Amino acid sequence: MFKPTAIYFEKNIENYELGNELLEKYKDVPKIEIENHNNIEEMRKKSNKEFLKMKRNLIIGVRKTQKFVPNYKVSDYLVPYTSSGCIASCMYCYLVCNYNKCAYLRLFVNREQMLDKIIKTANEADRDLTFEIGSNSDLILENTITNNLVWTIENFKKAKKGKLTLPTKFAYVDDLIGLNHEKRIIIRMSVNPEYIINNVEFGTSRLKDRIEAINKLADADYEIGVLIAPVIFLDNWKELYHNLIVELQEKLNAKARSNIFFEIIFMTYSYVHNAINSEAFPNSIQIYDNNKMTGRGRGKYAYKKELRSEGEEFFRSELEKYFKNNRIWYVV
């Protein structure tokens, strides 16, 4: 169970039920009042070597931005929701958007306001919409601190139509089993070979636990996706990902195997990632490969077109072999 080293909080969180619950829950944790959860100067001044120490802090505030961004993958909209950032330390995490700005977990206590906007948008639409509520954080992990995901699933039933979806790298799903989700919640489990989980996705659930969680969710009638993401093209990547797909085929139960869909996402990287990782994880494996990656502007890197094409062909062929009737939503 996560216990923060310190809590940075906006004064106005006391106007919200969840804000008071969190202050009481962590009453013995040192607290620092801040003006803006998005601009904590002392955090910005810390060195990259302190990255993991910053992960032990918890920031609590009120989310101001609630802009719905159109999306054309599994959801219709990406929706800012109850948290941003994470306490895990994946070396490629796109939430590490600037030096020391997004390293830590931020919780937003105005959940009623945010969910009401989703419900209103869903009810007024002329068709069923799907809202991605987990693009800024891992809500399965957050739920262990706030119980927000349980609260969300129970209260989303007020919507007459529509679905919610979220990705996760965590296996803490027991609190979701038994909820009346009305088959309107799509949970997508991110998986990678065990070697990559152990050496790159620090602080996340093991592969076997993620597979067990998929089975539990499938048995509880949730709609389930499997993200093979992000694909990292290490020198032996074909062996690693072949073994991963075989393990999924062997260990997922019949209900999960027959109903899951797949998303394939190739890793992108950045100068910021490389700078932080070299100082925060000096003994880790190198996931940036100049021979395989190319610049894509503003200090970001992606795999070269030829390797991405080879990767797409590989994954489509392997999944056709082991999961013949399962949909691949996209490969990017």
N, C-alpha and C positions, 0 to 999 in steps of 0.2 A: 504494500500500500504506500502510495506516494505521500511523503510529508515534506512540505517545502522548508527551505532554510530561512526564507524571509518572504513576506507578502507586501507587494506594492499595490495600493488601492486608491481609487478615486473616491472622494468623500461622498459623492451622490449615490454610491452603491447602497447606502443605508436606506434609501427610499424604495428598495426592492426586497421582496421576500427572500429571494435567493442570496442577495448580498448579505443580509443579516444572518442567514443560515451559514454561509461560508465564514463570516467573521467569528461566529460562535464555534464552528467546527475547528477553526485554527486559532482559538483564543490564546493559546500558549506560544504561538509563533510570532517572532518579532515583525512589526508592521511599520511601513513607511508610507505616509500619505503623499500622493502625487496629483498633479493637475491634469495630466493627459496620459492615458495608457499607451499612446502611440509615440510618445516622445519622452523617454526616460534618460536624461543626460548622463547620469552616472553609468548606465549600462553601455551607452555609446562609447564611453571613454575607456572601457575595459579592453584588454588585449585579447587576441584570438586564443591565446593559451588558456584563458579563463572561460572558454566557451561552455565546457561541461559544468563548471560551477554556476554559471548563469542559468543553466537548465534546471537548477534546483530551486530557483525563485518562481513565485507564482504572482501573476499580475491580474488584478480584478478591476473591471471597469464597466462602462456602459457603451454598447456599440452604437455609433452614430451613423455610419454608412450602411445603408440597406438596399443598395442598388442590385437589381436582378440582372444578371448578364446572360444573354442568350447562349445556349450550348447545343451542339448538334451531335452528341455522342449518345450516352445512355439517358441523359436528361434534357429537358427543354430549357432550364435555367440553372445557372450557378447562383446560389443564394448565400450571402453572408449570414452566419448563424452564431451559435452560442460560444464558440471558441476560435482561437487562432494560434498557430504554433503547436508545439508538442514537447513532451518531456523525453521522448526518445531522441536518438542522435544518428539518424541515417545520413551517411556522408554525402548523398546526392540531393538532399531534401530541398525542393523548390521553395519551401516556406522560409528558408534562410535567404531572404531577399536583399539584405544589405548588411554591412558589418554590424553585428551585435544588435540589430533592430528586431529581428524576428526569431531569435534563438530560443526564447522562453515561451511558456504557455500563458496565454491571456484568456481569461474567462469573462464573458459578458452576461450581466445579470438580468437584462431586460428581455428575457425569453418570451414573455407573453406578447410583447409588442412585435417581435420578429415572427412568431408563429401566426399571429393574427393576420399579418400581411400575406403570408403564404396561403392561409386558408381563404382569405378574401379573393386573392388572385385565382386560386383553384376554382372557387365557386362561380366566379364571374366568367370563366373561360368557356368557349364553345366546344371544347373537347377536354379529355383527360390530359393534364399536364404532369410532368415529372420534375421534381425540384431536387437538385443536388445540394444537400445541406452540409456535406463533409469535405468540401474542397479546400478549406482553410485549416483543417485540424483533423484529428482522429477522434470521432465522437464515441466510439466504443471505449477508448482509453479515458476520454473526458468523463464518461458516465460513471466511472469508478470514483470520481471526485464529487460530481454534482448530481448524479442521477437524472441528468437532463434528457438523455435519450429515452429512458423509460417514460419520463414525463411527456416528452414529445410524441411518442407513439400513442400513448393513452389519450392525449388531447387532440391529435390530428384527426381523430374520428369525428370531430366537429365539422370537418370538411365533407361536403357531399360527394366529392370526387377528387381524383388526383393521387399521385404517389410521391413518396420521399425516397431518396437513395443516398447512400454514403459508402465510402471505401474504408477499409481498416487493415492494419497489420497486427491486430491484437485478438486474442482468443477469449476475452472476458465477456462471454455472451450469456452466461447462465441467467442473469437478471432479465433477459429479453424473452426467455423461454416461458411460455404460458400466457404471454400478453395477447390480447385480442387485437392483432394488427390488421385484420381484415384483408390480408394479402396485398397490402398497399405500401409495404416497406421493402425496398430492394437493398440488400446488404452485399457488398462486393469485397471479397477477401483478396488482398494482395499477397502473392506468393513469389518466392524466389528459391533457387537451390539453397540447401542448408549451408553450403560454404559461403555464399554471399550474405545470407542472413547473419551468420556468425562473425563475418569479417567486415561488413559494411553497414548492416541495419542494427546498430547497437541499441539495446534496450527494448527490442520488440519481441513478440512471441515466437517460439520455435516453430518450425515447419509442421511438425507432427501435431502440435497444439492447434495451429491454424486449420489443419485438415479436420481435426476432431470438431472444431467449432463449426466448420461448414456442415458437417454431418448433423450436428445438433440443430442448426438453423433450418436445414432442409427438412428434418423430421418435424420441426415446428411450423412448417408450411410457409416460411419466408421465401421470397424470390431471391435467388443467389446468383451472383456473378463471381467469376474468378479472374482477377487481374494478374497476368504474368507481367510484373512491372516493378521497377523499371528493368528491362533487359540490359544486362551489362556484358559486353562482348569481351570477356577475358579470353586468353589464348585457347582454353579448352571449353569454350562456351557451348558448343554443340553437345558434347558429352554431358555437361552439367544440366542443360535444359532438357535433353532427352530423358535423363534419369528423373528429373522433376516431373515431367509429364507421365512417365510410367508410374511413378509413385502416386501421383494423383489418381490415375486409373485404378490402381490396386487398392488404395486405402479409402477413397471416397465410397460411401455406401450407395446402394442401388438408387435410392431416391435422389441423392445429390447428383450422381452421374447422369441421370436421365433428364435433369432439369436445369443444370447450370449453363450459363453462357460465358464467353471469354472476351477479354480485352487484352491486347498486347501493346505495350508502350515501351519504346526504346529510350534509354537514359539520355537526358541532356545534362550538361555540366556547365560550370562557369568559372571565371577567374576568382570570384568571391569564394566559391566552394573550395577551390584548390588552395587559396591562401589560408582559409580557416583550417582545412583538414591537415595541411602540412605542419601547423603549429599545435592544433588541438589533438591530433591523432598521429604523432610523428612515427609511430611504429606500425601503422596500418598498411594495408596493401594499396597500391597505386591504381586508381580506377580511371584516371585520365591517361589516354594513350594518344600521343601526337600523330602516330602513324594511322590511327583508325578514325580520328575525329577531325572536324573542320570547324572554323569559326562561322557563326551565324549572326554576328552583329552584337554590339553592346557587351562584349566580354563573355559571350555565351558560345558553347560548343555543342555540336551534334555529331553523330556518326556519319561517315561519308555515305553518299547515295548508294554506292555499289554494295557496301556492307549492309545497309538497311534493306536493300532489295533481297540480298541473300538471306538475311534474317527473316523477312516476311515469308519467303518461299519455304524456309525451314519450318517455321511455326505452323503455317497452314498445312503443310504435308504431315507433320507429326500429329497435329490435332485431328486431322482427317483420319489418321490411322488409329488413334486411341480413343477419340471422342467423335465418331463419325457423324452423329446426328445433332451435335451441339453447335449452336450459332456462335460465330466469331463476329462481335459487333464491329470491331475495327482493329487495324494494325497501324500504329503511328510511331 
